[in-house]
Amino acid sequence: MAEKITIARPYAQAAFDLAQAAGDLKGWSAMLQLVAMVADEATVKNLIGNPSVQRDKLVKLIIDICGDSLNEAGSNFVRVLGENKRLDVLTEIAVLYEQQRAEAEKSVEAEVISAFKLSDAQIARFAEALKKRLGRDVHLVAKIDESIIGGAIVQAGDLVIDGSVSGQLNKLSHALMR
């Protein structure tokens, strides 16, 4: 996996530079997400991994599937990836691009997982607390996982705050085992 990320990094940087020059970070984000989704579809993934498939036909297939959602620069980007046999790292390119975009926009994607549905007010309080802690705008997604029993787990990039009952019980169990 680290190798794919290493390979994808300069392409993600190139996409980011193109998007920034065009003043279209959001548009490029949508294009890269779509192309990555297409490339990750099982049939297309098999074609990408098949050395007998002609790269130009594969590139044309991907561009055709994406249709009008790709602008000329986006189509050219896919062509370059095809020429360099890098279509297999589209997902990693999209992930790295999103990280750069978040950095540039001073925002972060975060997730709060709770045992029950959170109210809008609770989600807003979580988002505000994370904004203060991280110094960035926070886009918070709430998910439900009843297995955590109670409390919540917050994930924002590398930061994980486990305030769940199951997490606390695990910590207690490990402490008692020592």
C-alpha atoms as a printed R data frame, in Angstrom:
    type eleno elety resid chain resno       x      y       z
1   ATOM     1    CA   MET     A     1   0.000  0.000   0.000
2   ATOM     2    CA   ALA     A     2   2.817  2.399   0.819
3   ATOM     3    CA   GLU     A     3   4.204  1.870  -2.669
4   ATOM     4    CA   LYS     A     4   0.890  2.866  -4.274
5   ATOM     5    CA   ILE     A     5   0.773  6.004  -2.136
6   ATOM     6    CA   THR     A     6   4.341  6.859  -3.149
7   ATOM     7    CA   ILE     A     7   3.468  6.395  -6.819
8   ATOM     8    CA   ALA     A     8   0.230  8.391  -6.467
9   ATOM     9    CA   ARG     A     9   1.747 11.384  -4.629
10  ATOM    10    CA   PRO     A    10   3.212 13.274  -7.631
11  ATOM    11    CA   TYR     A    11   0.023 12.728  -9.640
12  ATOM    12    CA   ALA     A    12  -2.106 14.003  -6.772
13  ATOM    13    CA   GLN     A    13   0.182 17.025  -6.517
14  ATOM    14    CA   ALA     A    14  -0.142 17.640 -10.260
15  ATOM    15    CA   ALA     A    15  -3.937 17.400 -10.050
16  ATOM    16    CA   PHE     A    16  -3.945 19.784  -7.093
17  ATOM    17    CA   ASP     A    17  -1.714 22.260  -8.935
18  ATOM    18    CA   LEU     A    18  -4.002 22.139 -11.990
19  ATOM    19    CA   ALA     A    19  -7.093 22.594  -9.816
20  ATOM    20    CA   GLN     A    20  -5.555 25.462  -7.890
21  ATOM    21    CA   ALA     A    21  -4.451 27.216 -11.082
22  ATOM    22    CA   ALA     A    22  -7.969 26.862 -12.467
23  ATOM    23    CA   GLY     A    23  -9.525 27.956  -9.161
24  ATOM    24    CA   ASP     A    24 -11.572 24.762  -9.157
25  ATOM    25    CA   LEU     A    25 -10.581 22.665  -6.147
26  ATOM    26    CA   LYS     A    26 -14.132 21.440  -5.633
27  ATOM    27    CA   GLY     A    27 -14.632 20.530  -9.308
28  ATOM    28    CA   TRP     A    28 -11.406 18.533  -9.425
29  ATOM    29    CA   SER     A    29 -12.402 16.817  -6.217
30  ATOM    30    CA   ALA     A    30 -15.642 15.655  -7.814
31  ATOM    31    CA   MET     A    31 -13.843 14.521 -10.984
32  ATOM    32    CA   LEU     A    32 -11.198 12.562  -9.110
33  ATOM    33    CA   GLN     A    33 -13.774 10.924  -6.846
34  ATOM    34    CA   LEU     A    34 -15.797  9.842  -9.877
35  ATOM    35    CA   VAL     A    35 -12.798  8.524 -11.817
36  ATOM    36    CA   ALA     A    36 -11.573  6.656  -8.718
37  ATOM    37    CA   MET     A    37 -15.022  5.137  -8.241
38  ATOM    38    CA   VAL     A    38 -15.094  4.000 -11.880
39  ATOM    39    CA   ALA     A    39 -11.579  2.549 -11.625
40  ATOM    40    CA   ASP     A    40 -12.509  0.751  -8.402
41  ATOM    41    CA   GLU     A    41 -15.519 -0.982  -9.986
42  ATOM    42    CA   ALA     A    42 -14.758 -4.729 -10.244
43  ATOM    43    CA   THR     A    43 -14.977 -5.042 -14.047
44  ATOM    44    CA   VAL     A    44 -12.872 -1.961 -14.714
45  ATOM    45    CA   LYS     A    45 -10.396 -2.993 -12.018
46  ATOM    46    CA   ASN     A    46  -9.952 -6.344 -13.781
47  ATOM    47    CA   LEU     A    47  -9.389 -4.563 -17.092
48  ATOM    48    CA   ILE     A    48  -6.799 -2.265 -15.516
49  ATOM    49    CA   GLY     A    49  -4.933 -5.298 -14.192
50  ATOM    50    CA   ASN     A    50  -5.087 -7.148 -17.511
51  ATOM    51    CA   PRO     A    51  -1.905 -6.558 -19.553
52  ATOM    52    CA   SER     A    52  -3.595 -7.663 -22.783
53  ATOM    53    CA   VAL     A    53  -6.055 -4.728 -22.666
54  ATOM    54    CA   GLN     A    54  -4.874 -1.779 -24.746
55  ATOM    55    CA   ARG     A    55  -4.316  1.258 -22.511
56  ATOM    56    CA   ASP     A    56  -5.828  3.748 -24.977
57  ATOM    57    CA   LYS     A    57  -9.059  1.726 -25.145
58  ATOM    58    CA   LEU     A    58  -9.167  1.449 -21.370
59  ATOM    59    CA   VAL     A    59  -8.639  5.203 -21.003
60  ATOM    60    CA   LYS     A    60 -11.404  5.864 -23.552
61  ATOM    61    CA   LEU     A    61 -13.726  3.513 -21.635
62  ATOM    62    CA   ILE     A    62 -13.105  5.329 -18.338
63  ATOM    63    CA   ILE     A    63 -13.536  8.757 -19.926
64  ATOM    64    CA   ASP     A    64 -16.733  7.621 -21.681
65  ATOM    65    CA   ILE     A    65 -18.179  6.224 -18.446
66  ATOM    66    CA   CYS     A    66 -17.477  9.531 -16.686
67  ATOM    67    CA   GLY     A    67 -19.063 11.438 -19.567
68  ATOM    68    CA   ASP     A    68 -19.674 15.144 -19.122
69  ATOM    69    CA   SER     A    69 -18.546 14.974 -15.493
70  ATOM    70    CA   LEU     A    70 -14.960 15.243 -16.737
71  ATOM    71    CA   ASN     A    71 -13.753 18.473 -18.288
72  ATOM    72    CA   GLU     A    72 -10.941 18.533 -20.860
73  ATOM    73    CA   ALA     A    73  -8.228 18.819 -18.203
74  ATOM    74    CA   GLY     A    74  -9.723 15.903 -16.279
75  ATOM    75    CA   SER     A    75  -9.828 13.768 -19.423
76  ATOM    76    CA   ASN     A    76  -6.215 14.683 -20.187
77  ATOM    77    CA   PHE     A    77  -5.240 13.728 -16.643
78  ATOM    78    CA   VAL     A    78  -6.788 10.271 -17.130
79  ATOM    79    CA   ARG     A    79  -4.959  9.950 -20.471
80  ATOM    80    CA   VAL     A    80  -1.622 10.744 -18.796
81  ATOM    81    CA   LEU     A    81  -2.326  8.152 -16.105
82  ATOM    82    CA   GLY     A    82  -3.131  5.609 -18.816
83  ATOM    83    CA   GLU     A    83   0.020  6.383 -20.802
84  ATOM    84    CA   ASN     A    84   2.119  5.962 -17.658
85  ATOM    85    CA   LYS     A    85   0.272  2.775 -16.598
86  ATOM    86    CA   ARG     A    86  -0.918  4.409 -13.391
87  ATOM    87    CA   LEU     A    87  -4.693  3.898 -13.591
88  ATOM    88    CA   ASP     A    88  -4.366  1.442 -10.704
89  ATOM    89    CA   VAL     A    89  -3.532  4.273  -8.271
90  ATOM    90    CA   LEU     A    90  -6.583  6.461  -8.988
91  ATOM    91    CA   THR     A    91  -8.087  5.779  -5.558
92  ATOM    92    CA   GLU     A    92  -4.866  6.802  -3.820
93  ATOM    93    CA   ILE     A    93  -4.601  9.913  -6.002
94  ATOM    94    CA   ALA     A    94  -8.131 10.936  -4.991
95  ATOM    95    CA   VAL     A    95  -7.368 10.395  -1.286
96  ATOM    96    CA   LEU     A    96  -4.121 12.387  -1.422
97  ATOM    97    CA   TYR     A    97  -5.817 15.155  -3.406
98  ATOM    98    CA   GLU     A    98  -8.542 15.435  -0.750
99  ATOM    99    CA   GLN     A    99  -5.891 15.735   1.949
100 ATOM   100    CA   GLN     A   100  -4.198 18.579   0.075
101 ATOM   101    CA   ARG     A   101  -7.533 20.257  -0.567
102 ATOM   102    CA   ALA     A   102  -8.461 20.054   3.111
103 ATOM   103    CA   GLU     A   103  -5.090 21.529   4.039
104 ATOM   104    CA   ALA     A   104  -5.509 24.368   1.553
105 ATOM   105    CA   GLU     A   105  -9.064 25.089   2.684
106 ATOM   106    CA   LYS     A   106  -8.136 24.757   6.355
107 ATOM   107    CA   SER     A   107 -10.807 22.110   6.841
108 ATOM   108    CA   VAL     A   108 -10.952 18.521   8.000
109 ATOM   109    CA   GLU     A   109 -13.358 15.635   7.528
110 ATOM   110    CA   ALA     A   110 -14.322 14.036  10.830
111 ATOM   111    CA   GLU     A   111 -16.585 11.251  11.948
112 ATOM   112    CA   VAL     A   112 -18.435 10.757  15.196
113 ATOM   113    CA   ILE     A   113 -19.662  7.248  15.932
114 ATOM   114    CA   SER     A   114 -22.219  6.797  18.671
115 ATOM   115    CA   ALA     A   115 -24.498  4.041  19.916
116 ATOM   116    CA   PHE     A   116 -27.579  6.110  19.099
117 ATOM   117    CA   LYS     A   117 -28.661  8.877  16.731
118 ATOM   118    CA   LEU     A   118 -27.236 12.253  17.709
119 ATOM   119    CA   SER     A   119 -29.335 15.397  17.586
120 ATOM   120    CA   ASP     A   120 -28.332 18.294  15.351
121 ATOM   121    CA   ALA     A   121 -27.370 20.259  18.461
122 ATOM   122    CA   GLN     A   122 -25.064 17.466  19.671
123 ATOM   123    CA   ILE     A   123 -23.415 17.206  16.248
124 ATOM   124    CA   ALA     A   124 -22.916 20.972  16.221
125 ATOM   125    CA   ARG     A   125 -21.285 20.842  19.692
126 ATOM   126    CA   PHE     A   126 -18.932 18.061  18.551
127 ATOM   127    CA   ALA     A   127 -18.036 20.055  15.427
128 ATOM   128    CA   GLU     A   128 -17.402 23.235  17.420
129 ATOM   129    CA   ALA     A   129 -15.219 21.431  19.969
130 ATOM   130    CA   LEU     A   130 -13.178 19.825  17.172
131 ATOM   131    CA   LYS     A   131 -12.853 23.169  15.411
132 ATOM   132    CA   LYS     A   132 -11.368 24.685  18.581
133 ATOM   133    CA   ARG     A   133  -9.020 21.740  19.127
134 ATOM   134    CA   LEU     A   134  -7.831 21.422  15.513
135 ATOM   135    CA   GLY     A   135  -7.974 25.066  14.464
136 ATOM   136    CA   ARG     A   136  -9.811 24.159  11.254
137 ATOM   137    CA   ASP     A   137 -13.311 24.080   9.899
138 ATOM   138    CA   VAL     A   138 -14.800 20.646  10.521
139 ATOM   139    CA   HIS     A   139 -17.163 18.710   8.287
140 ATOM   140    CA   LEU     A   140 -18.637 16.150  10.666
141 ATOM   141    CA   VAL     A   141 -20.403 12.954   9.647
142 ATOM   142    CA   ALA     A   142 -22.402 11.091  12.296
143 ATOM   143    CA   LYS     A   143 -22.664  7.297  12.239
144 ATOM   144    CA   ILE     A   144 -24.346  4.785  14.501
145 ATOM   145    CA   ASP     A   145 -22.695  1.651  15.897
146 ATOM   146    CA   GLU     A   146 -24.695  0.018  18.677
147 ATOM   147    CA   SER     A   147 -21.756 -2.233  19.610
148 ATOM   148    CA   ILE     A   148 -20.006  0.665  21.363
149 ATOM   149    CA   ILE     A   149 -22.792  0.524  24.005
150 ATOM   150    CA   GLY     A   150 -22.694  4.234  24.842
151 ATOM   151    CA   GLY     A   151 -20.580  7.353  24.493
152 ATOM   152    CA   ALA     A   152 -18.881  8.192  21.215
153 ATOM   153    CA   ILE     A   153 -15.750  7.758  19.133
154 ATOM   154    CA   VAL     A   154 -14.467 10.772  17.217
155 ATOM   155    CA   GLN     A   155 -12.063 10.372  14.295
156 ATOM   156    CA   ALA     A   156 -10.494 13.325  12.496
157 ATOM   157    CA   GLY     A   157  -7.502 12.420  10.360
158 ATOM   158    CA   ASP     A   158  -4.943 10.794  12.661
159 ATOM   159    CA   LEU     A   159  -6.780 11.946  15.790
160 ATOM   160    CA   VAL     A   160  -8.994  9.332  17.459
161 ATOM   161    CA   ILE     A   161 -10.844 10.122  20.677
162 ATOM   162    CA   ASP     A   162 -12.489  7.013  22.119
163 ATOM   163    CA   GLY     A   163 -15.063  8.022  24.691
164 ATOM   164    CA   SER     A   164 -17.185  4.924  24.128
165 ATOM   165    CA   VAL     A   165 -18.253  2.595  26.931
166 ATOM   166    CA   SER     A   166 -16.767 -0.387  25.091
167 ATOM   167    CA   GLY     A   167 -13.473  1.494  24.677
168 ATOM   168    CA   GLN     A   168 -13.378  2.355  28.365
169 ATOM   169    CA   LEU     A   169 -14.131 -1.275  29.281
170 ATOM   170    CA   ASN     A   170 -11.267 -2.421  27.049
171 ATOM   171    CA   LYS     A   171  -8.894  0.027  28.758
172 ATOM   172    CA   LEU     A   172 -10.025 -1.207  32.178
173 ATOM   173    CA   SER     A   173  -9.569 -4.822  31.098
174 ATOM   174    CA   HIS     A   174  -6.027 -4.153  29.902
175 ATOM   175    CA   ALA     A   175  -5.192 -2.256  33.083
176 ATOM   176    CA   LEU     A   176  -6.450 -5.129  35.245
177 ATOM   177    CA   MET     A   177  -4.433 -7.658  33.227
178 ATOM   178    CA   ARG     A   178  -1.151 -5.888  34.027
